[in-house]
């Protein structure tokens, strides 16, 4: 099948094409249909990746991000990844940790992997774009981000900051770089609201 890679950088196109080629070869070998792939097929593929000692959990997630893009944006068919697929990914992460392959906290993703994840999030909508950008470039845990309020965004001496609540309810101010703040502003401008910063996506705004 021929895909349209509109809006993707050359590096991302090559990475997505490579991920699709590897997945397609695996599907052919195991008599699976690659498009649309069932969740069981995707879960089995993650199990295959877990047997590859050179495949880290972050690499597996980037591969699945590529396959998700191929389904939803490239071929415009249903992506069936769900809770079982996420559980399989978490099992892969636990397996790597138990095997002594725990990733260093400071560099979970390479620069290229971060770029691919951010491009996928940008394509998914403003909320995903802002949330993933904050996770990648601030190091704040997902639980802390999801507990943020809109009022936790402020300016200190002209620099945008987030006020993060840590353990013991202690708060710290975290500077937000321009590339991330642009995505955060775009999200808030598209859906002005108060209260929790990252609300559940309203059904009336499917690409928020």
C-alpha positions in Angstrom: 0.0 0.0 0.0 1.2 3.5 -0.8 1.1 6.0 2.0 0.9 9.8 1.9 3.5 11.2 4.3 2.2 14.8 4.2 3.5 17.0 7.0 6.3 14.7 8.2 9.9 15.5 8.1 12.3 13.4 6.0 13.8 11.7 9.1 10.3 10.8 10.3 9.3 9.5 7.0 12.2 7.2 6.9 11.7 6.0 10.5 8.0 5.4 9.9 8.7 3.5 6.6 11.3 1.3 8.4 8.9 0.6 11.2 6.1 -0.3 8.8 8.5 -2.6 6.7 9.6 -4.5 9.8 6.0 -4.9 11.0 4.8 -6.0 7.6 7.5 -8.6 7.3 6.5 -10.0 10.7 2.8 -10.1 9.7 3.6 -12.0 6.5 5.8 -14.5 8.4 3.0 -15.1 11.0 0.0 -15.0 8.6 -1.3 -11.8 10.2 -3.1 -8.9 8.4 -1.0 -5.7 8.9 -3.8 -3.3 7.9 -6.0 -2.9 9.7 -4.1 -4.7 12.5 -6.2 -6.2 15.3 -5.2 -5.5 18.9 -4.2 -9.1 19.3 -1.8 -8.7 16.4 -0.3 -5.6 18.0 0.1 -7.3 21.3 1.8 -10.3 19.7 4.1 -7.9 17.9 5.1 -6.3 21.1 5.9 -9.8 22.5 8.1 -10.3 19.4 9.9 -7.0 20.1 10.4 -8.0 23.7 12.4 -11.0 22.6 14.8 -8.6 20.7 17.5 -7.6 23.1 18.3 -4.5 21.0 14.7 -3.2 21.3 14.2 -0.9 24.3 10.7 0.0 25.6 11.0 3.5 24.2 12.0 2.1 20.7 8.9 -0.1 20.9 6.7 2.9 21.7 8.1 4.8 18.8 7.5 1.9 16.5 3.9 1.7 17.6 3.5 5.4 17.2 4.6 4.9 13.6 2.1 2.1 13.0 -0.7 4.2 14.6 0.1 7.0 12.2 0.1 4.6 9.3 -3.4 3.5 10.3 -5.0 6.7 11.2 -3.3 9.3 9.0 -1.7 7.3 6.2 -4.4 4.8 5.3 -7.3 6.3 7.4 -8.4 3.0 8.9 -9.3 2.1 12.5 -6.5 1.8 15.0 -7.4 -0.9 17.5 -4.6 -0.3 20.1 -6.1 -0.2 23.6 -5.6 -1.3 27.2 -4.2 -4.7 26.3 -1.6 -3.1 24.1 -0.6 -0.7 26.9 -0.3 -3.6 29.3 1.9 -5.4 26.9 4.2 -2.4 26.7 4.3 -2.1 30.4 5.2 -5.8 30.6 8.1 -5.1 28.2 9.3 -2.2 30.4 9.2 -4.5 33.5 11.0 -7.3 31.7 13.8 -4.9 30.7 14.0 -3.6 34.2 14.2 -7.1 35.7 16.9 -8.0 33.2 19.1 -5.1 34.2 18.2 -3.0 31.2 16.6 -0.2 33.2 16.9 3.0 31.2 18.7 6.0 32.7 16.1 8.5 34.0 17.9 11.5 32.3 17.7 10.0 28.8 14.7 7.8 28.4 14.3 8.9 24.8 17.0 9.8 22.2 16.6 13.2 20.4 15.3 11.4 17.3 12.8 9.3 19.3 11.6 12.5 21.1 11.1 14.2 17.7 9.0 11.3 16.4 6.8 11.2 19.5 6.3 14.9 19.4 5.3 14.9 15.7 2.8 12.1 16.4 1.4 14.1 19.3 1.2 17.3 17.1 -0.8 15.3 14.5 -3.1 13.9 17.2 -4.3 17.4 18.4 -3.5 20.4 20.6 -4.1 18.6 23.9 -1.8 15.7 23.1 0.8 18.1 21.6 1.0 20.2 24.8 0.9 17.2 27.1 3.6 15.2 25.4 5.9 18.3 24.9 5.7 19.0 28.6 6.5 15.4 29.4 9.5 15.3 27.1 11.1 18.6 27.8 10.3 19.2 31.5 10.7 15.8 33.0 7.5 16.2 35.0 5.7 12.9 35.7 2.4 12.3 34.0 0.5 12.3 37.3 1.9 15.7 38.2 0.9 17.1 34.8 -2.6 15.7 35.0 -3.1 17.3 38.4 -2.2 20.8 37.1 -4.7 23.6 37.1 -4.9 26.4 34.5 -4.0 28.8 37.4 -0.7 26.9 37.8 0.6 28.6 34.7 2.2 32.0 35.4 5.0 34.4 34.4 8.1 35.1 36.5 10.2 38.0 35.2 8.8 37.5 31.7 9.5 33.7 31.7 6.5 31.3 31.6 6.6 28.8 34.5 4.5 25.9 35.8 4.0 25.6 39.5 4.3 21.9 40.2 3.0 20.3 43.4 5.4 17.7 44.7 5.5 15.5 47.8 4.3 17.1 51.0 2.4 19.6 48.8 5.6 21.6 48.3 5.5 23.6 45.1 8.3 24.3 42.7 8.4 26.7 39.8 9.5 25.1 36.5 10.5 27.3 33.5 8.9 26.3 30.2 11.0 26.7 27.1 9.4 28.6 24.1 8.8 25.5 21.9 6.7 23.9 24.7 5.0 27.1 25.7 3.8 27.7 22.1 2.0 24.3 22.2 0.5 25.0 25.6 -0.8 28.4 24.5 -2.2 26.9 21.3 -4.1 24.3 23.3 -5.5 26.9 25.7 -6.5 29.3 22.9 -8.4 26.5 21.1 -10.4 25.6 24.2 -10.4 28.4 26.9 -11.3 26.9 30.2 -10.5 27.1 34.0 -9.9 24.4 36.5 -7.9 21.3 35.5 -5.4 22.1 32.8 -5.7 18.9 30.8 -9.4 18.2 30.6 -10.8 15.1 28.8 -11.1 15.9 25.1 -14.7 17.2 24.5 -16.5 15.1 21.8 -17.4 18.3 19.9 -13.7 19.0 19.4 -12.3 15.7 18.0 -8.9 17.3 17.2 -8.4 19.4 20.3 
